[in-house]
Amino acid sequence: MMTSPGGLQPVVECVALTKVFADFWGRQRVLAVDKLDMEIRPGEVFGLLGPNGSGKSTTIKILLGLLYPTSGAARVFGRLPTDTAIKARIGFMPEESYLYRYLNSYETLDYYGRLFKLDRHERNRRTEQLIDMVGLKRAGKRPVGTYSKGMARRIGLAQALINDPDLLILDEPTTGLDPIGTRQIKDVISTLAQRGKTILLCSHLLADVEDVCHRVAIMYGGKRQALDKLDRLLERREVTQITAKSLDDATISRIREVVKKSGRGDVEVSHPRDRLEDLFMRVVGSAQRQNLATSGADSMGGVSSFLAGQDARKTGRNVVEALVDAGQKQEALPPASGAEPVPVETAPRSEVLTQLISDKPAAAEAPGPDAPTKAPAAPKPDTGVLERLMKNPGE
């Protein structure tokens, strides 16, 4: 088993992974993936690139447990992709979002939340946060069948995040999105990676991959043709680029002469260009600050807090245990007339918990002969509430 730098186990690893599609008679017809070696490290954004038919989708389906490899091995979180124990830790956004067209965004996310056995309160909380995150607050009550391609991609991303996955697999996540939505999706991907999520990104839009990926693998004909950090793959060592503030003609002439004397040829002088995406975002951002009306989707609201592990709720058992711990940490009673402090006697933590959730009241000491007549016993508290809290913390 391979180990990532820093001693961490890879989230995804493929060793000589091979997939051959056979015809009806079992004869080999298509070699889709050919001895692929690859690993994806925790917390990185990994780009899987290649033209159509290069084996990307087949690799993804094997990692999701939808296809069996012909030979070689694939592991996700150190387990076989078919192991159901890892399914809850994976989020998948396919190239085409297959959604129930008559459900609205809230109902769609609630449905997928039920598949992951999230309790009602948690489903509602995550649904609200995700719909706000992907900018569909105004269109949230509309059937998703009426959504544009870009809006369907937004709810598809929310669906992939409803279970707060550790591994997020995105297949063409920005297809159909306008430049604003594309930039916001890329910002979400970068933020999720900073917060420890591992992301496998498959896209034909190479500019998007260049903006967010740490490492990339390029496939062709089922084989891995290149794999390295993006900066290393893109760096052109044979060319030196010098950037300075605006220079006058005399300075440029002197630079040309120095370079020419060194035998390196002539110097190409030009002014750097801004990226069209950056210009577009500045123009649209200026219009948005003027509160101009638009019928499109809203701007995305940043990453949902539950994806970062924030505002987590205490379960019923957490509440009970916190109350018990607080009682046991009570300090000694203050001394009276210079006497030694008297410590408060508390039952062991496990006994207190047992009494809180037991249907039987704690045993009382036998009264002495001079003991006063006891008042009628108070009604027994409803311990069923505590018991239900511990068994069903989501209530």
C-alpha positions in Angstrom: 0.0 0.0 0.0 1.4 3.4 -1.0 1.9 6.2 1.5 1.6 9.9 0.7 4.3 12.4 1.7 4.0 13.1 5.5 3.0 9.4 6.2 -0.7 9.8 5.3 -2.5 7.1 3.5 -3.8 8.2 0.1 -7.5 8.7 -0.2 -7.5 7.1 -3.7 -4.9 4.8 -5.1 -4.8 2.8 -8.4 -2.2 0.2 -9.0 -1.9 -1.2 -12.6 -5.7 -0.6 -12.9 -7.0 -2.1 -16.2 -10.5 -2.3 -17.6 -11.4 -4.2 -20.8 -14.9 -4.2 -22.2 -15.8 -7.4 -23.9 -18.6 -8.2 -26.4 -21.4 -10.6 -26.0 -19.1 -13.6 -26.7 -16.5 -12.5 -24.2 -14.0 -11.3 -26.8 -12.0 -8.2 -25.9 -13.2 -5.2 -27.7 -12.2 -2.0 -26.0 -9.2 -1.4 -23.7 -10.7 1.5 -21.7 -8.1 1.8 -18.9 -4.6 0.3 -19.3 -2.4 -0.3 -16.3 -3.2 3.0 -14.6 -1.0 4.0 -11.6 -2.3 7.0 -9.6 -2.8 8.2 -6.1 -4.7 11.2 -4.7 -3.5 12.6 -1.4 -5.7 13.9 1.5 -6.7 17.5 1.1 -5.6 18.0 -2.5 -7.6 18.9 -5.7 -6.5 16.4 -8.3 -7.4 16.9 -12.0 -8.0 13.9 -14.2 -7.8 15.2 -17.8 -7.9 13.7 -21.3 -10.0 13.8 -24.5 -13.2 11.9 -24.9 -12.6 8.1 -24.8 -9.4 8.4 -22.9 -10.7 6.4 -19.9 -11.6 9.1 -17.4 -15.2 8.2 -16.9 -14.4 4.5 -16.7 -11.8 5.2 -13.9 -14.4 7.2 -12.0 -17.0 4.4 -12.3 -14.5 1.9 -10.9 -13.6 4.2 -8.0 -17.4 4.5 -7.2 -17.8 0.7 -7.3 -20.1 0.9 -10.4 -17.6 -1.2 -12.5 -15.3 -4.0 -11.6 -11.7 -3.8 -12.9 -10.5 -6.5 -15.3 -7.1 -6.5 -13.5 -5.1 -4.4 -11.1 -6.5 -2.8 -8.0 -8.2 0.4 -6.8 -8.6 1.5 -3.2 -10.7 4.3 -1.7 -9.9 5.2 1.9 -7.8 2.0 1.9 -10.8 -0.2 1.0 -12.3 -1.7 -2.1 -14.6 0.7 -3.9 -17.5 -1.8 -3.5 -17.3 -1.7 0.3 -20.5 0.0 1.4 -18.8 1.3 4.5 -17.1 4.1 2.5 -20.1 5.2 0.5 -21.2 7.7 3.1 -17.8 9.4 2.8 -18.1 10.1 -0.9 -19.9 12.8 -2.8 -20.4 12.5 -6.5 -21.6 15.1 -9.0 -22.0 13.4 -12.4 -21.6 15.1 -15.8 -25.4 15.1 -16.2 -27.4 15.6 -13.0 -30.2 13.0 -12.9 -32.8 14.8 -10.7 -36.5 14.2 -10.1 -37.9 17.0 -12.2 -41.1 17.5 -10.2 -39.4 18.0 -6.9 -38.1 21.4 -5.9 -34.7 22.1 -4.5 -35.7 21.7 -0.9 -37.5 18.4 -1.6 -34.5 17.2 -3.7 -32.0 17.8 -0.9 -34.3 16.4 1.7 -34.6 13.2 -0.3 -30.9 12.7 -0.6 -30.5 13.6 3.1 -32.9 10.7 3.9 -30.8 8.3 1.8 -27.8 9.2 4.1 -30.1 8.7 7.2 -29.8 12.3 8.4 -32.3 13.2 11.0 -35.0 15.8 10.2 -33.4 18.7 12.0 -30.0 18.1 10.3 -31.6 17.7 6.9 -33.4 21.0 7.2 -30.3 22.8 8.5 -28.0 21.5 5.7 -30.7 22.0 3.0 -31.1 25.7 4.0 -27.3 26.3 4.0 -26.7 24.5 0.7 -29.5 26.2 -1.2 -28.1 29.6 0.0 -24.6 28.5 -0.9 -25.4 27.7 -4.5 -27.5 30.8 -5.0 -30.9 29.1 -5.5 -32.8 30.8 -2.6 -35.3 32.6 -4.9 -35.8 29.6 -7.2 -35.8 27.0 -4.4 -39.6 26.3 -4.5 -39.6 25.8 -8.3 -39.5 22.3 -9.7 -36.0 21.4 -10.8 -37.4 20.4 -14.2 -37.8 24.1 -15.0 -34.2 24.9 -14.2 -31.7 26.0 -16.8 -28.6 23.8 -17.3 -26.5 26.1 -15.0 -29.1 26.0 -12.2 -29.3 22.2 -12.5 -25.5 22.1 -12.0 -25.8 24.2 -8.9 -28.4 21.9 -7.3 -26.3 19.0 -8.4 -23.3 20.3 -6.5 -25.5 20.8 -3.4 -26.7 17.2 -3.7 -23.1 16.0 -3.8 -22.4 17.9 -0.6 -25.5 17.0 1.5 -23.6 14.2 3.3 -20.5 16.3 4.1 -18.2 14.0 2.2 -14.5 13.5 2.8 -14.0 12.7 -1.0 -15.8 14.8 -3.6 -15.8 13.6 -7.2 -16.8 16.3 -9.7 -17.4 15.4 -13.4 -17.5 18.6 -15.5 -18.8 20.7 -12.6 -18.8 24.1 -14.5 -20.5 22.9 -17.7 -23.5 25.2 -18.5 -22.6 27.8 -15.8 -22.1 31.5 -16.6 -18.7 33.0 -15.8 -20.0 34.2 -12.4 -21.2 30.7 -11.4 -18.0 29.2 -12.8 -15.8 31.5 -10.6 -17.9 30.8 -7.5 -17.8 27.0 -8.1 -14.0 27.3 -8.3 -13.9 29.3 -5.1 -16.0 26.7 -3.3 -13.6 23.9 -4.5 -10.6 25.8 -3.3 -12.2 26.5 0.1 -13.3 22.9 0.6 -9.7 21.8 -0.1 -8.4 24.2 2.4 -10.7 22.7 5.0 -9.4 19.2 4.5 -11.7 17.8 1.7 -10.2 15.7 -1.1 -11.5 16.5 -4.5 -11.2 14.6 -7.8 -12.0 17.0 -10.7 -12.7 15.9 -14.2 -13.1 18.7 -16.8 -12.5 19.6 -20.4 -12.3 23.3 -19.4 -8.5 23.4 -18.8 -8.5 27.0 -17.5 -10.7 25.9 -14.6 -8.4 23.0 -13.9 -5.4 25.3 -13.9 -7.1 27.6 -11.4 -7.8 25.1 -8.7 -5.8 21.8 -9.1 -2.7 21.0 -7.2 -1.7 18.0 -9.4 -3.1 16.6 -12.6 -2.9 13.4 -14.6 -3.4 13.5 -18.4 -4.7 10.3 -20.0 -4.9 9.2 -23.6 -5.9 5.8 -25.0 -6.5 4.5 -21.5 -2.9 5.2 -20.4 -1.5 7.8 -18.1 0.6 10.1 -20.3 1.7 12.7 -17.6 1.3 13.2 -13.9 2.9 15.9 -11.7 2.3 19.1 -9.9 0.6 21.6 -12.2 3.4 24.2 -11.8 6.0 21.7 -12.9 4.1 20.6 -15.9 3.4 24.1 -17.1 6.8 25.6 -16.4 8.9 26.4 -19.5 12.5 26.1 -18.4 13.9 27.2 -21.7 12.4 30.7 -21.4 13.2 33.4 -18.8 10.5 36.0 -18.1 11.4 39.3 -16.4 8.6 41.5 -15.1 9.1 45.2 -14.1 7.2 48.4 -13.9 6.8 50.5 -17.1 10.2 51.1 -18.7 11.2 53.9 -21.0 12.5 53.2 -24.5 16.1 54.0 -23.5 16.1 51.4 -20.7 14.6 48.8 -23.0 17.3 49.5 -25.6 20.0 49.0 -23.0 18.4 45.7 -22.0 18.3 44.5 -25.6 22.0 45.3 -26.0 22.9 43.4 -22.9 20.9 40.3 -23.9 22.2 40.5 -27.5 25.9 40.6 -26.3 25.2 37.5 -24.1 24.3 35.6 -27.3 20.7 34.9 -26.2 19.1 36.5 -29.2 16.6 39.4 -29.2 14.2 40.4 -26.3 10.5 40.3 -26.8 8.9 43.3 -25.1 5.1 43.3 -24.4 2.7 44.4 -21.7 1.0 41.7 -19.6 -2.7 41.2 -20.3 -5.5 40.8 -17.8 -7.6 37.6 -17.9 -11.0 37.9 -19.5 -12.6 36.2 -16.5 -11.1 38.8 -14.1 -12.3 41.6 -16.3 -15.8 40.1 -16.5 -16.0 39.6 -12.8 -15.0 43.3 -12.2 -17.7 44.6 -14.6 -20.5 42.4 -13.3 -19.4 43.1 -9.7 -19.7 46.8 -10.3 -23.3 46.3 -11.7 -24.3 44.1 -8.7 -23.2 46.8 -6.3 -25.7 49.1 -8.0 -28.4 46.6 -7.1 -29.6 46.1 -10.7 -32.4 43.6 -11.1 -31.7 40.2 -12.8 -33.8 37.1 -13.4 -30.9 34.7 -13.1 -29.6 32.7 -10.1 -28.3 34.6 -7.1 -24.6 34.8 -6.2 -23.4 31.9 -4.2 -23.3 32.4 -0.5 -19.9 30.9 0.3 -19.2 27.5 1.8 -21.9 26.1 4.2 -20.8 26.1 7.8 -21.6 22.4 8.3 -19.0 21.5 5.6 -16.4 23.2 7.8 -17.5 21.4 10.9 -19.0 24.5 12.5 -22.1 24.9 14.7 -22.4 21.2 15.3 -25.3 20.3 17.6 -25.0 18.3 20.8 -26.8 15.1 20.8 -29.1 14.0 23.7 -26.3 11.9 25.2 -23.9 14.8 24.9 -26.3 17.0 26.9 -26.9 14.4 29.6 -23.1 13.7 30.0 -22.3 17.4 30.1 -24.8 17.9 32.9 -23.4 15.0 34.9 -19.8 16.2 34.4 -20.8 19.7 35.5 -22.2 18.2 38.8 -19.2 16.1 39.5 -16.8 19.1 39.1 -18.6 21.1 41.8 -16.1 22.5 44.3 -16.1 21.6 48.0 -18.6 23.5 50.2 -17.3 26.6 51.9 -15.9 26.0 55.4 -17.9 27.0 58.4 -16.2 28.7 61.4 -12.7 27.7 60.3 -13.5 24.0 59.8 -12.0 22.0 57.0 -13.8 22.1 53.6 -16.4 19.3 53.3 -16.2 17.7 49.8 -19.5 17.1 48.0 -20.1 13.4 47.6 -21.1 12.4 44.1 -22.0 9.1 42.6 -19.8 7.7 39.8 -20.6 9.2 36.4 -21.9 5.9 35.1 -24.3 5.4 38.0 -25.7 8.9 37.6 -26.4 8.3 33.9 -28.0 5.0 34.7 -30.3 6.6 37.3 -31.2 9.4 34.8 -32.4 6.9 32.1 -33.6 4.1 34.4 -37.3 3.5 34.9 -36.6 2.6 38.5 -36.1 5.3 41.2 -32.9 5.3 43.2 -33.2 3.1 46.3 -33.9 5.2 49.5 -32.5 4.6 52.9 -34.8 3.0 55.5 -36.3 5.7 57.8 -35.3 5.7 61.5 -37.8 5.2 64.3 -37.9 9.0 65.1 -38.1 10.0 61.4 -41.1 12.3 60.6 -43.8 11.1 58.5 -42.9 11.5 54.8 -44.8 13.7 52.5 -46.6 12.1 49.6 -44.0 11.2 46.9 -43.8 13.5 44.0 -44.8 12.2 40.6 -42.0 10.2 38.9 -40.4 12.3 36.2 -40.8 11.3 32.6 -37.5 9.5 32.0 -38.7 8.4 28.6 -37.6 11.8 27.2 -34.0 11.3 28.3 -34.1 7.8 27.0 -35.4 8.9 23.6 -32.8 11.7 23.4 -30.0 9.1 23.8 -31.5 6.6 21.4 -32.6 9.2 18.8 -30.4 12.3 19.2 -31.9 14.0 16.3 -35.4 14.6 17.9 
